[in-house]
Amino acid sequence: MSTHIKTPSLLDSLLPVILLIVMMGSAVYLFGDNSSYGPNQIALLIATGIAAIVGMKNGHRWDDIEKGIVNGISMALGACLILLAVGALIGTWMLSGTVPTLIYYGLELLNPSMFYAAACIICAVVAMSIGSSWTTAATVGVALMGVAAGMDMSPAITAGAIISGAYFGDKISPLSETTNLAPAVAGTNLFEHIRYMLWTTIPSFILALILFLVLGFNADSQTSSARIVQMQALLAESFDLSWYLLVPLIVLLTLAVKKVPAFPAVSIGALLGGVWALLFQQDVVTQMISSEFSGFIGQITVVWTALFDGVVFNTADENLNSLLSRGGMSSMLNTIWLIICAMSFGAVLERVGLLKRVVSTILHGAKSAGDMVSRTILTCIGTNLVTADQYMAIVMPGRMYKEEFEARGLDQLNLSRSLEDGGTLTSPLIPWNTCGAYMHGVLGVHPFSYFFYAFFNLISPVLAVVYAYLGIKILRVTPPNLDPHLTAQQKT
């Protein structure tokens, strides 16, 4: 016997979201930076349960809701595997001297007054070359965070610069998954999509660089210079540093350019880091052998431990120990926990129709191109908040608004650009989003700390809305004899 399913009311749709926001705010107030280590997960699970109760009230069966949760979690399993591989990579690259070498030469080359802007540009070039903001953050980003520590620069601003550059490069790279996904959903050409994005992307990036330059000029160069010399000396004492320690990085970037999927590429990089540690950091590895083992077997256990539990250094400098004692798959387990809880919440909202109900309300009354672009971007941000996944934030609004853009005589390039501005760029700013959780796990800086310094990610969506309301670079394809203000439903 089939159960009649009722359309959810607006109150039904908003209740789980409002309660989640209240619980998330309470978690931050009560637990501070530790809110991502359990409190946020509990808030998400409670909100998931509330959304499920609302769905069952409207006629949905628990079996169907549970299937939706399983499907939602399965969408994030690829990201979880990549996170585990990245944790292993950080562990072995610390042990092998690959990251310490990057930090050493970075301290040699980067000037404190130009550091934030340079970090942003470096990440932009790497991300544009390989098409992955995640890989850029996990490799060059980790090294730049180390350089920032050596210069006594702000970790929050550095993380903002890394994310700004990484997402700029990712956004305009034809190798990027999201850059391919947005035009595919909207029905536009990839390279036309990239060219059209440049109108908002380039000015936003320039503004971000100017802000990073201003912040860099205010850095204390004298203190930084003294700290740089000290940090380089400590690194040189602790590791055998040389150019060939960068081979694992070169291999990983080559695999990324060759479009090898992220999980096997990062896994290969992690294993290669372990081999490099055995070959070139014998003294470091030997010092870490526990009393239970000795010789080659002991060295193997150190590398093995670096893969699953990271490394712990015990040098004379506590700051250096804190910088280098990182990594391992276990370091990513809390982030994966957060992702699973967030995806469960988003999956229930989608399965029982609560998200669609909110979106239809947002679209009501939209008339101008500015209304359509701004509401699309807001919908993408909202989807990022409630589904915790940037791919969902591109696909769902894209599917929902595609016909509306066409019916109102707006070229689909307007839609594909809005999907990127609202969906791709805002994802790392949300702590429980897969991207925000990933950046927190890799860079070690909470999204709430770097939020206001991710200038590019903040400026680009705002600039896109301003362009739309001013009519700048808004492409129209109004069919003859049709009123562009008619909705898709009215035209049919």
C-alpha positions as CSV (number, residue, x, y, z in Angstrom):
1,M,0.0,0.0,0.0
2,S,1.6,3.3,-1.1
3,T,1.8,6.2,1.3
4,H,0.7,9.6,0.1
5,I,3.6,12.0,0.2
6,K,2.8,15.7,1.0
7,T,4.7,18.6,-0.3
8,P,6.7,20.1,2.6
9,S,5.8,23.5,3.9
10,L,8.3,26.3,4.1
11,L,8.4,25.9,7.9
12,D,9.1,22.2,7.4
13,S,12.0,23.1,5.1
14,L,13.5,25.8,7.3
15,L,13.2,24.0,10.7
16,P,16.1,21.6,10.4
17,V,18.3,24.3,8.9
18,I,17.5,26.9,11.6
19,L,18.1,24.4,14.3
20,L,21.4,23.4,12.8
21,I,22.5,27.0,12.6
22,V,21.6,27.5,16.3
23,M,23.4,24.3,17.3
24,M,26.5,25.2,15.2
25,G,26.6,28.6,16.8
26,S,26.2,27.1,20.3
27,A,29.0,24.6,19.5
28,V,31.4,27.4,18.5
29,Y,30.4,29.5,21.6
30,L,30.9,26.6,24.0
31,F,33.8,24.7,22.5
32,G,35.6,27.4,20.4
33,D,38.2,26.0,17.9
34,N,37.4,22.5,19.2
35,S,33.9,22.6,17.8
36,S,35.0,20.6,14.7
37,Y,36.2,17.8,16.9
38,G,32.9,16.3,17.9
39,P,30.3,19.1,18.8
40,N,29.6,20.0,15.1
41,Q,29.2,16.4,14.2
42,I,26.6,15.9,17.0
43,A,24.8,19.0,15.8
44,L,24.7,17.7,12.2
45,L,23.4,14.3,13.3
46,I,20.7,15.8,15.5
47,A,19.6,18.1,12.6
48,T,19.6,15.0,10.3
49,G,17.2,13.2,12.7
50,I,14.9,16.3,12.8
51,A,14.9,16.4,9.0
52,A,14.1,12.7,8.9
53,I,11.2,13.2,11.3
54,V,9.8,16.0,9.2
55,G,10.1,13.8,6.1
56,M,8.3,10.9,7.8
57,K,5.5,13.3,8.9
58,N,5.0,14.2,5.3
59,G,4.7,10.5,4.3
60,H,8.3,9.4,3.5
61,R,9.3,5.9,4.7
62,W,12.4,5.5,6.9
63,D,13.7,2.9,4.5
64,D,13.8,5.4,1.7
65,I,15.4,8.1,3.9
66,E,18.0,5.6,5.0
67,K,18.8,4.8,1.4
68,G,19.2,8.5,0.7
69,I,21.7,8.8,3.6
70,V,23.7,5.8,2.2
71,N,23.7,7.3,-1.3
72,G,24.7,10.7,0.1
73,I,27.6,9.3,2.1
74,S,28.7,7.3,-0.9
75,M,29.1,10.5,-2.9
76,A,31.7,11.6,-0.4
77,L,33.7,8.4,-0.2
78,G,36.0,9.5,-3.0
79,A,36.9,12.6,-1.0
80,C,37.4,10.5,2.1
81,L,39.8,8.2,0.3
82,I,41.8,11.2,-1.0
83,L,41.9,12.6,2.6
84,L,43.4,9.4,3.9
85,A,46.0,9.4,1.1
86,V,46.8,13.0,1.8
87,G,47.3,12.2,5.5
88,A,49.8,9.4,4.6
89,L,51.5,11.7,2.1
90,I,52.1,14.5,4.7
91,G,53.5,11.9,7.1
92,T,56.1,10.4,4.7
93,W,56.9,13.8,3.0
94,M,57.8,15.2,6.5
95,L,59.9,12.1,7.2
96,S,61.6,12.1,3.8
97,G,62.6,15.8,4.0
98,T,60.5,16.7,1.0
99,V,58.4,19.3,2.9
100,P,61.3,20.5,5.0
101,T,63.3,21.1,1.7
102,L,60.4,23.1,0.3
103,I,60.2,25.1,3.5
104,Y,64.0,25.7,3.5
105,Y,64.1,27.0,0.0
106,G,60.9,28.9,0.4
107,L,62.5,30.7,3.4
108,E,65.4,31.5,1.1
109,L,63.4,32.9,-1.8
110,L,60.3,34.6,-0.3
111,N,60.5,38.1,1.1
112,P,58.3,38.7,4.2
113,S,56.7,41.9,2.7
114,M,55.7,40.0,-0.4
115,F,55.0,36.7,1.2
116,Y,51.2,36.6,1.2
117,A,50.9,37.8,-2.4
118,A,53.7,35.4,-3.5
119,A,52.0,32.5,-1.8
120,C,48.7,33.3,-3.5
121,I,50.4,33.5,-7.0
122,I,52.4,30.3,-6.4
123,C,49.3,28.3,-5.5
124,A,47.4,29.9,-8.5
125,V,50.1,28.7,-10.9
126,V,50.3,25.2,-9.5
127,A,46.5,24.8,-9.3
128,M,46.0,26.1,-12.9
129,S,48.7,23.6,-14.1
130,I,47.2,20.5,-12.4
131,G,43.5,21.5,-12.0
132,S,43.2,20.7,-8.3
133,S,42.9,23.1,-5.4
134,W,43.1,20.1,-3.0
135,T,46.4,18.7,-4.3
136,T,47.8,22.2,-4.4
137,A,46.9,22.8,-0.7
138,A,48.2,19.4,0.3
139,T,51.6,19.9,-1.3
140,V,52.7,23.5,-1.9
141,G,50.1,24.8,0.6
142,V,51.6,22.7,3.5
143,A,55.1,23.9,2.6
144,L,54.0,27.5,2.5
145,M,52.3,27.1,6.0
146,G,55.8,26.0,7.2
147,V,57.4,29.0,5.5
148,A,54.9,31.2,7.2
149,A,55.8,29.7,10.6
150,G,59.5,30.3,9.9
151,M,58.8,34.0,9.1
152,D,56.4,34.5,12.0
153,M,53.7,35.3,9.5
154,S,50.0,34.9,10.3
155,P,48.8,31.4,9.7
156,A,45.2,32.6,9.1
157,I,46.3,35.1,6.4
158,T,48.6,32.5,4.9
159,A,45.8,30.0,4.7
160,G,43.6,32.6,3.1
161,A,46.3,33.4,0.5
162,I,46.8,29.7,-0.3
163,I,43.1,29.1,-0.7
164,S,42.6,32.2,-2.8
165,G,45.4,31.2,-5.2
166,A,44.4,27.5,-5.3
167,Y,40.8,28.2,-6.1
168,F,41.7,30.9,-8.7
169,G,43.9,28.4,-10.5
170,D,41.4,25.6,-10.1
171,K,38.6,27.7,-11.4
172,I,40.2,28.7,-14.7
173,S,42.0,25.4,-15.3
174,P,40.4,23.1,-18.0
175,L,41.8,20.2,-16.0
176,S,39.6,21.0,-13.0
177,E,36.6,18.8,-12.2
178,T,34.3,21.7,-11.1
179,T,35.3,23.8,-14.1
180,N,34.1,20.9,-16.3
181,L,31.1,20.1,-14.2
182,A,29.5,23.6,-14.2
183,P,29.3,24.0,-18.0
184,A,28.2,20.4,-18.3
185,V,25.2,21.0,-16.0
186,A,24.4,24.4,-17.6
187,G,24.9,23.1,-21.2
188,T,27.7,25.4,-22.2
189,N,31.1,24.9,-23.9
190,L,34.1,24.4,-21.5
191,F,36.4,27.0,-23.0
192,E,33.6,29.6,-23.6
193,H,32.8,29.0,-19.9
194,I,36.4,29.7,-18.8
195,R,36.6,32.8,-21.0
196,Y,33.4,34.2,-19.7
197,M,34.5,33.6,-16.1
198,L,37.6,35.7,-16.6
199,W,35.5,38.9,-16.5
200,T,34.8,38.3,-12.8
201,T,37.8,36.1,-11.9
202,I,40.7,38.3,-13.1
203,P,39.5,41.6,-11.3
204,S,38.7,39.6,-8.1
205,F,42.2,38.0,-8.2
206,I,43.9,41.4,-8.7
207,L,41.9,42.9,-5.8
208,A,42.9,40.0,-3.6
209,L,46.6,40.4,-4.5
210,I,46.5,44.1,-3.7
211,L,45.0,43.3,-0.2
212,F,47.7,40.6,0.4
213,L,50.4,43.1,-0.6
214,V,49.0,45.6,1.9
215,L,48.9,43.0,4.6
216,G,52.5,41.9,3.8
217,F,53.9,45.4,3.9
218,N,52.7,45.6,7.5
219,A,54.7,42.5,8.5
220,D,57.7,42.9,10.9
221,S,60.6,42.3,8.6
222,Q,63.3,42.4,11.2
223,T,61.7,39.8,13.4
224,S,61.0,37.7,10.4
225,S,64.5,37.9,9.0
226,A,66.0,36.7,12.3
227,R,63.5,33.9,12.6
228,I,64.2,32.8,9.0
229,V,67.9,32.3,9.6
230,Q,67.2,30.4,12.8
231,M,64.6,28.1,11.1
232,Q,66.9,27.4,8.2
233,A,69.7,26.4,10.5
234,L,67.4,24.1,12.5
235,L,66.1,22.4,9.3
236,A,69.7,22.0,8.0
237,E,70.7,20.3,11.3
238,S,67.7,18.0,11.4
239,F,67.6,16.8,7.7
240,D,69.9,16.1,4.8
241,L,68.5,18.7,2.5
242,S,69.0,18.6,-1.3
243,W,67.1,19.2,-4.6
244,Y,66.5,15.5,-5.2
245,L,64.2,15.4,-2.2
246,L,61.7,17.3,-4.3
247,V,61.3,14.3,-6.7
248,P,58.2,13.0,-4.9
249,L,56.6,16.4,-5.5
250,I,57.6,16.5,-9.1
251,V,56.2,13.0,-9.6
252,L,52.9,13.9,-8.0
253,L,52.5,17.1,-10.0
254,T,53.3,15.2,-13.2
255,L,50.7,12.6,-12.4
256,A,48.1,15.3,-11.8
257,V,48.9,17.0,-15.1
258,K,48.5,13.6,-16.8
259,K,45.0,13.5,-15.3
260,V,45.8,10.5,-13.1
261,P,42.9,10.3,-10.5
262,A,43.7,12.0,-7.3
263,F,43.5,9.0,-5.0
264,P,46.1,6.8,-6.8
265,A,48.3,9.8,-7.6
266,V,48.5,11.0,-4.0
267,S,48.9,7.4,-2.8
268,I,51.9,6.9,-5.1
269,G,53.3,10.2,-3.9
270,A,52.9,9.0,-0.3
271,L,54.6,5.6,-0.9
272,L,57.4,7.4,-2.9
273,G,58.0,9.6,0.1
274,G,58.4,6.5,2.3
275,V,61.0,5.2,-0.1
276,W,62.8,8.5,-0.2
277,A,62.9,8.5,3.6
278,L,64.6,5.1,3.7
279,L,67.1,6.2,1.0
280,F,68.0,9.8,2.1
281,Q,67.1,10.3,5.7
282,Q,68.7,7.4,7.4
283,D,69.7,9.3,10.5
284,V,66.2,10.8,11.0
285,V,64.5,7.4,10.5
286,T,67.0,5.6,12.8
287,Q,66.3,8.1,15.6
288,M,62.6,7.3,15.5
289,I,63.0,3.5,15.8
290,S,61.4,2.2,18.9
291,S,63.2,-0.1,21.3
292,E,61.2,-3.1,20.2
293,F,62.9,-3.1,16.7
294,S,66.2,-2.5,15.1
295,G,68.0,-2.4,11.8
296,F,66.0,-2.4,8.5
297,I,62.9,-3.8,10.2
298,G,62.9,-0.9,12.6
299,Q,63.2,1.5,9.7
300,I,60.3,-0.1,7.9
301,T,58.1,0.3,11.0
302,V,59.0,4.0,11.2
303,V,57.9,4.6,7.5
304,W,54.8,2.4,8.1
305,T,53.9,4.4,11.2
306,A,54.3,7.7,9.2
307,L,51.7,6.4,6.7
308,F,49.0,5.7,9.2
309,D,49.9,7.8,12.3
310,G,52.3,10.5,11.0
311,V,55.6,11.5,12.5
312,V,56.7,13.1,15.8
313,F,60.0,15.1,16.0
314,N,61.9,15.8,19.2
315,T,64.4,18.5,18.3
316,A,65.6,21.2,20.6
317,D,63.1,23.7,19.1
318,E,59.5,23.3,20.1
319,N,58.2,25.4,17.2
320,L,60.0,23.2,14.7
321,N,58.6,20.1,16.4
322,S,55.0,21.5,16.2
323,L,55.6,22.4,12.5
324,L,56.9,19.0,11.4
325,S,55.1,16.6,13.7
326,R,52.1,15.9,11.5
327,G,50.4,13.6,9.1
328,G,49.2,10.1,8.9
329,M,45.8,8.7,7.9
330,S,44.7,8.9,11.5
331,S,45.0,12.7,11.4
332,M,42.2,12.8,8.9
333,L,39.7,10.6,10.7
334,N,38.0,13.5,12.5
335,T,37.6,15.3,9.2
336,I,36.1,12.2,7.6
337,W,33.7,11.9,10.6
338,L,32.6,15.5,9.9
339,I,32.1,14.9,6.2
340,I,30.0,11.8,6.8
341,C,27.7,13.6,9.3
342,A,27.4,16.6,6.9
343,M,26.6,14.5,3.9
344,S,23.9,12.6,5.9
345,F,22.2,15.9,6.7
346,G,22.3,17.1,3.1
347,A,21.1,13.7,1.8
348,V,18.0,13.7,4.0
349,L,17.1,17.3,3.0
350,E,17.3,16.4,-0.6
351,R,15.5,13.0,-0.3
352,V,12.4,14.4,1.5
353,G,12.2,17.5,-0.7
354,L,13.1,20.1,1.9
355,L,15.9,21.6,-0.1
356,K,13.8,21.9,-3.3
357,R,11.1,23.7,-1.3
358,V,13.5,26.3,-0.1
359,V,15.0,26.9,-3.5
360,S,11.5,27.4,-5.1
361,T,10.8,30.0,-2.5
362,I,14.1,31.8,-3.2
363,L,13.3,31.9,-6.9
364,H,9.8,33.4,-6.5
365,G,9.7,37.0,-7.7
366,A,13.0,37.0,-9.6
367,K,12.6,39.3,-12.6
368,S,15.9,40.9,-13.7
369,A,19.2,39.3,-14.7
370,G,20.6,40.6,-11.4
371,D,17.8,38.8,-9.5
372,M,18.5,35.5,-11.3
373,V,22.3,35.6,-10.8
374,S,22.1,36.7,-7.2
375,R,19.6,34.1,-6.3
376,T,21.5,31.4,-8.1
377,I,24.6,32.3,-6.2
378,L,22.7,32.4,-2.9
379,T,21.2,29.0,-3.7
380,C,24.7,27.6,-4.3
381,I,25.9,29.0,-1.0
382,G,22.8,27.6,0.8
383,T,23.4,24.2,-0.9
384,N,27.0,24.3,0.2
385,L,25.8,25.0,3.8
386,V,23.2,22.3,4.0
387,T,24.5,19.5,1.7
388,A,28.2,20.1,2.6
389,D,29.4,19.3,-0.9
390,Q,30.5,21.6,-3.7
391,Y,29.5,19.2,-6.4
392,M,25.9,19.2,-5.0
393,A,26.1,23.0,-4.9
394,I,26.8,23.0,-8.6
395,V,24.5,20.2,-9.8
396,M,21.3,21.0,-7.9
397,P,21.0,24.7,-8.6
398,G,22.2,24.1,-12.1
399,R,19.4,21.6,-12.7
400,M,16.8,23.8,-11.0
401,Y,17.6,27.0,-12.8
402,K,18.6,25.9,-16.3
403,E,15.1,26.2,-17.8
404,E,14.5,29.5,-16.0
405,F,17.6,31.1,-17.5
406,E,16.6,29.9,-20.9
407,A,13.0,31.1,-20.5
408,R,14.2,34.6,-19.4
409,G,16.4,35.0,-22.5
410,L,19.7,34.6,-20.5
411,D,22.5,32.7,-22.1
412,Q,23.5,29.6,-20.1
413,L,27.0,31.0,-19.7
414,N,25.4,33.3,-17.1
415,L,24.3,30.2,-15.2
416,S,27.5,28.2,-15.5
417,R,29.6,31.2,-14.2
418,S,27.2,31.8,-11.3
419,L,27.4,28.1,-10.3
420,E,31.2,28.5,-10.0
421,D,31.1,31.8,-8.2
422,G,28.5,30.6,-5.7
423,G,29.2,26.9,-5.5
424,T,32.9,26.3,-6.1
425,L,34.4,29.4,-4.4
426,T,32.4,29.4,-1.2
427,S,32.8,25.7,-0.3
428,P,36.2,26.1,1.5
429,L,34.7,28.8,3.7
430,I,32.2,26.5,5.4
431,P,33.8,24.3,8.2
432,W,31.5,21.3,7.7
433,N,31.6,21.4,3.9
434,T,33.9,18.7,2.4
435,C,36.2,21.5,1.1
436,G,36.3,23.4,4.3
437,A,36.9,20.3,6.4
438,Y,39.6,19.3,3.9
439,M,41.4,22.6,4.1
440,H,41.2,22.6,7.9
441,G,42.7,19.1,8.0
442,V,45.5,19.9,5.6
443,L,46.5,23.4,6.5
444,G,45.7,23.2,10.2
445,V,43.8,26.5,10.3
446,H,40.1,26.6,11.0
447,P,37.8,28.0,8.3
448,F,36.4,30.6,10.7
449,S,40.0,31.8,11.2
450,Y,40.9,32.2,7.5
451,F,37.4,33.1,6.3
452,F,37.9,36.9,6.0
453,Y,41.4,36.4,4.4
454,A,40.2,34.2,1.6
455,F,39.8,37.4,-0.4
456,F,39.4,35.9,-3.8
457,N,36.7,33.5,-2.7
458,L,34.8,36.4,-1.0
459,I,35.2,39.0,-3.7
460,S,34.3,37.0,-6.8
461,P,30.7,36.1,-5.9
462,V,30.0,39.7,-4.8
463,L,31.5,41.1,-8.1
464,A,29.4,38.7,-10.1
465,V,26.2,40.0,-8.5
466,V,27.3,43.6,-9.0
467,Y,28.0,42.8,-12.7
468,A,24.6,41.3,-13.1
469,Y,22.7,44.2,-11.6
470,L,24.7,46.7,-13.7
471,G,24.3,44.7,-16.8
472,I,28.0,44.2,-17.3
473,K,28.9,41.1,-19.5
474,I,25.4,39.6,-19.2
475,L,24.8,37.6,-22.3
476,R,21.2,37.5,-23.6
477,V,19.6,35.2,-26.2
478,T,16.0,36.4,-26.0
479,P,13.8,34.4,-28.4
480,P,11.8,36.6,-30.8
481,N,8.2,37.6,-29.7
482,L,8.7,36.4,-26.2
483,D,8.8,38.4,-23.0
484,P,12.1,37.8,-21.2
485,H,10.4,38.3,-17.9
486,L,8.1,35.3,-18.3
487,T,9.0,32.3,-16.3
488,A,9.5,28.8,-17.7
489,Q,6.1,27.7,-16.4
490,Q,4.3,30.7,-18.0
491,K,5.9,30.0,-21.4
492,T,4.8,26.4,-21.4
